[in-house]
Amino acid sequence: MNEERLFHLDLPSSLRVGYAILPGDPGRVDKIAEHLSSPELAGCNREFRSVIGMLDGERVIVTSTGIGGPSAAIALEELARIGVHHAIRTGTCGGIQLSVAAGDLVIPTAAVRMEGTSKEYAPIEFPAAADHDVLTELVNAARELGFSYHTGIIQSKDSFYGQHSPGTMPVHYELENKWDAWKRLGVLASEMETAALFTVGAVRGIKLGCVLHALWNQERKDKGLAEQAEFDTEAAIRTAVLALKKITGKNR
């Protein structure tokens, strides 16, 4: 491997930046970068697109992680090598509890490790949990901005269609039984990256939090409740940016 550049992110290994915002979708990177001063494209390779800008005098990198735990873990591993010590995932999810409506924010305290990546970092007994300080600033930011939000545990999985079409899978009995368990346990929402990021963050000493935009809630739809998919992720982006601004200000 070329030691002068990060293998997957295609960034200079000599780059130094302490703060990161991590969307899944490369197409969302530029939307987030609009909230930074003097944003510049730093690297673009595979699912990883990175832009660096300034936020209240601090350098911030916005890097897409792609879909799922493996690519998210790779992104965070390589960001750790250039000095990232605080990161916020801003992503999307689907609601599980009926109280989570499309367009709401979900700020996870922890994530169910129903994915494979984190198992190669830590024993399954280790919880995938948010950093308390980052979590607190995300909650404060959502409240200050007046957004509807929920805090609690979410589920991270590896198969999108295992959730949305479990009956078509040979292991439908396991998927359906566990989904019922998450509902009974009060798990708020489902997505695909947070458990891996929280676990890798713990291993690499990165303080990490997450804010998710609820696209829809299949449980509400199944119950005949009013539900229309909402794809505008600006509320999650604004919450992440304001929280990071508060964090950089405290660390200065």
Secondary structure per residue as TSV (DSSP state, phi and psi in degrees):
chain	resnum	aa	ss	phi	psi
A	1	M	-	360.0	149.9
A	2	N	-	-75.0	112.8
A	3	E	T	-73.6	-11.6
A	4	E	T	-84.3	-15.5
A	5	R	B	-135.0	146.4
A	6	L	-	-66.7	130.4
A	7	F	T	-60.2	-43.3
A	8	H	T	-97.2	-40.9
A	9	L	T	-77.6	-16.6
A	10	D	-	56.0	47.4
A	11	L	-	-115.5	152.8
A	12	P	B	-62.6	134.1
A	13	S	T	-64.5	-21.6
A	14	S	T	-82.0	-7.9
A	15	L	-	-61.3	141.5
A	16	R	-	-129.0	119.2
A	17	V	-	-151.8	140.2
A	18	G	-	-101.8	-18.0
A	19	Y	E	-126.0	141.4
A	20	A	E	-138.9	146.1
A	21	I	E	-116.6	132.9
A	22	L	E	-123.3	89.3
A	23	P	E	-78.1	160.7
A	24	G	S	-80.4	-44.5
A	25	D	-	-82.0	122.9
A	26	P	G	-57.0	-30.2
A	27	G	G	-68.5	-15.4
A	28	R	G	-91.3	-9.8
A	29	V	H	-60.4	-48.2
A	30	D	H	-67.5	-31.4
A	31	K	H	-63.3	-40.5
A	32	I	H	-69.9	-40.6
A	33	A	H	-62.3	-23.0
A	34	E	T	-61.8	-20.5
A	35	H	T	-89.0	-0.8
A	36	L	S	-105.7	160.3
A	37	S	E	-90.5	140.6
A	38	S	E	50.5	51.7
A	39	P	E	-71.3	140.5
A	40	E	E	-137.8	138.1
A	41	L	E	-64.5	126.8
A	42	A	E	-106.7	-30.1
A	43	G	E	-169.8	150.6
A	44	C	E	-151.3	113.0
A	45	N	E	-153.6	129.2
A	46	R	T	53.2	-128.7
A	47	E	T	-85.6	2.1
A	48	F	E	-101.4	112.2
A	49	R	E	-119.3	128.9
A	50	S	E	-126.0	132.5
A	51	V	E	-126.0	137.7
A	52	I	E	-114.0	134.9
A	53	G	E	-147.9	-173.5
A	54	M	E	-112.1	141.6
A	55	L	E	-133.7	105.3
A	56	D	T	51.4	45.1
A	57	G	T	85.5	1.1
A	58	E	E	-113.9	140.9
A	59	R	E	-74.4	132.9
A	60	V	E	-129.5	136.5
A	61	I	E	-109.8	133.7
A	62	V	E	-107.8	116.3
A	63	T	E	-128.8	127.7
A	64	S	-	-77.0	143.9
A	65	T	-	-104.9	-7.1
A	66	G	-	76.6	-165.6
A	67	I	S	-99.2	128.0
A	68	G	S	92.3	169.0
A	69	G	H	-64.7	-43.7
A	70	P	H	-58.1	-48.4
A	71	S	H	-71.1	-34.5
A	72	A	H	-63.4	-41.7
A	73	A	H	-64.7	-41.2
A	74	I	H	-60.3	-45.5
A	75	A	H	-59.7	-46.3
A	76	L	H	-69.0	-38.8
A	77	E	H	-56.7	-46.3
A	78	E	H	-75.2	-31.6
A	79	L	H	-66.5	-34.7
A	80	A	H	-60.3	-32.7
A	81	R	H	-71.4	-19.2
A	82	I	T	-105.2	15.4
A	83	G	T	100.2	6.3
A	84	V	-	-64.9	127.5
A	85	H	-	-123.4	-11.6
A	86	H	E	-133.8	136.8
A	87	A	E	-147.6	147.7
A	88	I	E	-127.5	122.7
A	89	R	E	-81.7	130.4
A	90	T	E	-120.7	111.2
A	91	G	E	-140.3	-161.2
A	92	T	E	-125.2	162.8
A	93	C	E	-155.2	171.6
A	94	G	E	-116.3	135.3
A	95	G	E	-69.3	149.3
A	96	I	-	-113.3	-51.0
A	97	Q	S	-73.0	144.9
A	98	L	T	-63.3	-21.9
A	99	S	T	-73.0	-16.8
A	100	V	-	-90.6	106.3
A	101	A	-	-98.3	158.0
A	102	A	T	-56.3	133.5
A	103	G	T	96.3	-16.5
A	104	D	-	-71.2	159.1
A	105	L	E	-97.6	145.1
A	106	V	E	-122.9	123.2
A	107	I	E	-112.9	102.7
A	108	P	E	-73.7	136.2
A	109	T	E	-83.2	-29.5
A	110	A	E	-164.1	169.1
A	111	A	E	-132.9	135.8
A	112	V	E	-64.4	128.5
A	113	R	E	-87.7	62.4
A	114	M	-	-94.7	50.1
A	115	E	S	-142.3	173.4
A	116	G	S	-97.8	-26.5
A	117	T	G	-61.1	-47.4
A	118	S	G	-64.1	-22.5
A	119	K	G	-69.7	-17.0
A	120	E	G	-92.1	5.8
A	121	Y	T	-116.9	-37.6
A	122	A	S	-147.4	151.0
A	123	P	-	-57.4	151.0
A	124	I	T	-62.2	-22.8
A	125	E	T	-70.2	-18.0
A	126	F	S	-76.6	129.1
A	127	P	-	-78.6	143.4
A	128	A	E	-91.1	97.6
A	129	A	E	-122.5	150.4
A	130	A	-	-73.7	152.7
A	131	D	-	-68.1	134.0
A	132	H	H	-61.6	-43.9
A	133	D	H	-65.4	-42.5
A	134	V	H	-66.8	-42.8
A	135	L	H	-56.6	-45.9
A	136	T	H	-60.9	-43.5
A	137	E	H	-68.6	-33.2
A	138	L	H	-65.7	-42.7
A	139	V	H	-63.8	-44.7
A	140	N	H	-60.6	-40.7
A	141	A	H	-66.4	-46.2
A	142	A	H	-60.8	-40.3
A	143	R	H	-66.6	-44.9
A	144	E	H	-62.4	-36.3
A	145	L	H	-83.1	-8.5
A	146	G	T	79.1	25.4
A	147	F	-	-89.7	149.3
A	148	S	-	-75.4	123.8
A	149	Y	E	-141.8	161.4
A	150	H	E	-132.9	144.4
A	151	T	E	-121.9	142.9
A	152	G	E	157.7	-161.5
A	153	I	E	-89.1	141.1
A	154	I	E	-117.8	174.2
A	155	Q	E	-114.4	133.5
A	156	S	E	-110.1	131.9
A	157	K	-	-128.2	175.5
A	158	D	S	-108.9	-16.7
A	159	S	-	-122.7	112.4
A	160	F	H	-61.8	-46.8
A	161	Y	H	-78.0	-16.5
A	162	G	H	-66.1	-28.5
A	163	Q	H	-82.1	-46.9
A	164	H	H	-83.5	-22.3
A	165	S	S	-136.1	55.5
A	166	P	G	-62.6	-30.5
A	167	G	G	-65.7	-16.3
A	168	T	G	-87.6	-4.8
A	169	M	S	-95.8	141.5
A	170	P	T	-58.5	-25.4
A	171	V	T	-101.0	32.2
A	172	H	H	-55.4	-36.4
A	173	Y	H	-60.2	-39.7
A	174	E	H	-72.2	-45.6
A	175	L	H	-61.4	-45.4
A	176	E	H	-69.3	-39.4
A	177	N	H	-66.4	-40.8
A	178	K	H	-70.3	-37.7
A	179	W	H	-58.9	-41.8
A	180	D	H	-63.7	-37.9
A	181	A	H	-63.8	-43.1
A	182	W	H	-62.7	-39.2
A	183	K	H	-61.7	-45.7
A	184	R	H	-65.9	-29.3
A	185	L	T	-86.3	-1.0
A	186	G	T	81.1	17.1
A	187	V	-	-63.0	131.1
A	188	L	-	-77.6	-43.2
A	189	A	E	-158.4	169.9
A	190	S	E	-127.3	138.9
A	191	E	E	-155.9	-161.8
A	192	M	S	-133.1	-0.8
A	193	E	S	-125.4	-24.6
A	194	T	H	-65.1	-40.8
A	195	A	H	-60.1	-42.2
A	196	A	H	-64.3	-44.2
A	197	L	H	-65.5	-44.5
A	198	F	H	-60.4	-39.9
A	199	T	H	-71.5	-46.6
A	200	V	H	-63.3	-38.1
A	201	G	H	-59.0	-41.7
A	202	A	H	-64.5	-40.6
A	203	V	H	-67.2	-39.8
A	204	R	H	-96.6	3.8
A	205	G	T	73.9	31.3
A	206	I	-	-103.0	127.2
A	207	K	E	-78.7	119.0
A	208	L	E	-132.1	137.0
A	209	G	E	-133.3	178.3
A	210	C	E	-151.8	141.3
A	211	V	E	-132.4	128.2
A	212	L	E	-118.1	143.4
A	213	H	E	-98.0	125.1
A	214	A	E	-78.9	114.7
A	215	L	E	-74.3	-38.1
A	216	W	E	-166.4	177.7
A	217	N	E	-144.9	104.7
A	218	Q	H	-66.3	-26.2
A	219	E	H	-69.7	-40.0
A	220	R	H	-63.9	-42.1
A	221	K	H	-62.5	-43.3
A	222	D	H	-64.3	-27.8
A	223	K	T	-88.1	-0.1
A	224	G	T	78.1	15.9
A	225	L	-	-80.9	155.8
A	226	A	-	-58.2	125.5
A	227	E	-	-157.8	120.4
A	228	Q	-	-134.1	128.2
A	229	A	-	-56.3	141.2
A	230	E	-	-127.5	116.0
A	231	F	-	-105.8	-2.8
A	232	D	-	-79.3	111.9
A	233	T	-	-96.2	14.1
A	234	E	H	-60.9	-35.5
A	235	A	H	-62.5	-43.2
A	236	A	H	-64.6	-39.9
A	237	I	H	-63.5	-48.3
A	238	R	H	-62.8	-37.2
A	239	T	H	-65.3	-44.4
A	240	A	H	-63.1	-43.3
A	241	V	H	-65.7	-44.8
A	242	L	H	-65.0	-41.6
A	243	A	H	-61.7	-42.4
A	244	L	H	-67.2	-34.8
A	245	K	H	-61.8	-41.1
A	246	K	H	-65.9	-39.1
A	247	I	H	-66.7	-46.7
A	248	T	H	-63.3	-36.1
A	249	G	H	-63.9	-40.9
A	250	K	H	-69.8	-32.0
A	251	N	H	-83.2	-12.4
A	252	R	-	-68.9	360.0
